[in-house]
Amino acid sequence: MAKLQGFEFWRKTLKEARYVVAPMVDQSELAWRLLSRRHGAQLCYTPMLHAQVFVRDVNYRRENLYNEVCEEDRPLITQFCANDPEVFLKAALLAQDYCDAIDLNLGCPQMIAKRGHYGVFLQDEWELLEKMIRLAHEKLLVPITCKIRVFKEVEKTIRYAQMLEKAGCQLLTVHGRTKDQKGAMTGIASWEHIKAVRKAVNIPVFANGNIQHLSDVERCIQETGVQGVMSAEGNLHNPALFEGCSPPVWEMAEEYLEVVKQHPPCTLSFVRAHLFKLWHHTLQIHVDLREELAKVKNLEGLADVSKQLRLRCQEEIAKGKDEGEKESSLPFSHWICQPYVRPPPKDPVSNGNSQGSEVKKTVCHKRALEDSDGTADTLSKNKQKKRSRNPHKNFCPEQKPKYIKCEQCGNPKGNKCVFNLCRGCCKKKAFKEVADCPSHGLRFKTKAEKKKAEEEEEKKDEEEKTEEKRREGSGTETQRSRSSPEMSSDQSAELQEQTGTQPPL
C-alpha cells in the first residue's frame, strides 16, 4: 500500500482532525490522551521523545511507547527531538509500527533543548533539517510531520515552511511564537504568521497558540484557514476544552484518576503534575492541601487530596460563597476548569512612577551579563544569595568548568570514570565487561568475585560434608565387622568335617 501524503493523509488517516492535543513532555501520556479523546480531542501526540535515547534504550522504548499501545488511542503521532539524520531515522523506524506518523520537534524553546541542540535551536540549520526530513520521508512507511515556531519576519517564516514541505514534510504545525517568547515573556502568538504559512504551502497546517476556549478554536480556523488547531496549556487546565464546556475540576480529576487505574502503569509524577494543573486556581486558596499534594507518595494519596479539595469546594458552594473570587480576575469560580493566564512581566519603575506606557511591552530585553569580576551590583538576587554562602564563588562564564563529553552519547562524562563515559553508558559497559567504576559507584566485578568466592566456599563445605559422611559410613562397617561373634569349638569342628580341613593353629 502506497504511503498517503498531504491532504490525503489528513483526510483518510487523521480523519480530518480539527481538535488536536499537543505533544507535552511528561504530560501527554496515554491516560491523559484517552481522557482528552473522551472530551472531544480527535488527534493526539505522544510526549516528545529523545531519538538517541529511544534508539539505545529498550526500556525507554517500552515505557514511553510500546507499553502505551491502545486501540482507543488512534490516530496518534509520535514526536521525536533529534539533530542527527541517521539517529532520527533509526528511532522513527523503531516507532513507526505503533503510530500513524512521525513528528520532528522544531519548536521546543527550553534551555534543555538549547544544551542538547534540538527543537527550535535547529531552525537556522536548514541544510541539516532538509537532510533529516528527506531521509525520513524516503525510508519510513508512515508520513513525516514537523512542529515549528515562527521567525520575527513573516517572509523568512514562509521560506522556512516551504523548505520543510519540499524536503518531504506532509503536515506542518505552526506555533505562532518566536524562539524568545517563553516563560514570563510568552506573550501573544501571531496568527498572521500562521495565516501566511497556510497560504504559502500545499500541505495541511495546524495552528498552535492563544487557544483557551472552543470559541478561540473556531475563530482561529476562520481567521487563518488552517485545517486544525492544537492546544497544550488550555488542554491541561480544561481537558473538556474541545467540547466547549467548563466542568467542575473534581469531575475531570476523578475521571482522569480512574483512567490511570484502568491503564497502568503511569508515572506518579505525571499524575501529580496533572492534578496541580487541574486544581491550580483552588490550590491558591487551600495552600495546606497544595503542600499535601506535593508530599504524597502513591496514587491513593493523590486521590485522597483531590477528594479533600472537592469536599472543601462543595462546602463553599453549599454556603453560597466563593473565597477569593472578589479578589481574583477569574471568569468563573475557582473550582471550575478554566485557563491559566500568565501575568504580564512587570513594567520598569523609575522614581516610583511606572513608565510602562513608554516601553515596548512586546520586546524582552535580557539583563546584561555580569562583569567578569561578578560584582554584587550586577548579580541577580539568587546569585547574591549564593555569594553570601560562598564568598569565593565566581560567576564569570569564561571561568566556569567546561564539561568533557561522554565518548558515546555526548552527555557530560564522569570526572573520574574509568571508561571516560557518562553514568548511563558506563553502567552498560561495566555490566558487559564485568568491571568496576568507583566514580559511579558500580561494583559489577567486586560483586562477581564475591559471588564466585561464596560459591567456592559452598562447594568446599559440600565436599567436606560428603567426606565426613563417607568416613562415618566406613567407621560403621569396621565396627560391625569387629562386633560380629567368633565361631564356637563345636561350630569349628562341624566346619572341619564339612570341608575336610584343619582349623588354623
Secondary structure, 3 states (H helix, E strand, C coil): CCCCCHHHHHHHHCCCCCEEECCCCCCCCHHHHHHHHHCCCCEEECCCEEHHHHHHCHHHHHHHCHHHCCCCCCCEEEEEECCCHHHHHHHHHHHHHHCCEEEEEECCCCHHHHHHCCHHHHCCCHHHHHHHHHHHHHHCCCCEEEEEECCCCHHHHHHHHHHHHHHCCCCEEEECCCCCCCHHHCCCCCHHHHHHHHHHCCCCEEEECCCCCHHHHHHHHHHHCCCEEEECHHHHHCCCHHHCCCCEHHHHHHHHHHHHHHCCCCCHHHHHHHHHHHCHHHHCCCHHHHHHHHHCCCHHHHHHHHHHHHHHHHHHHHHCCCCCCCCCCCCCCCCECCCCCCCCCCCCEECCEECHHHCCCCCCCCCCCCCCCCCCCCCCHHHHHHHHHCCCCCCCHHHCCCCCECCCCCCECCCCCCCCCCHHHHHHHHHHHCCEEHHHCEEHHHHHHHHHHHHHHHHHHHHHHHHHHHHHHHHHHHHHHHHCCCCCHHHHHHHHHHHCCCCCC
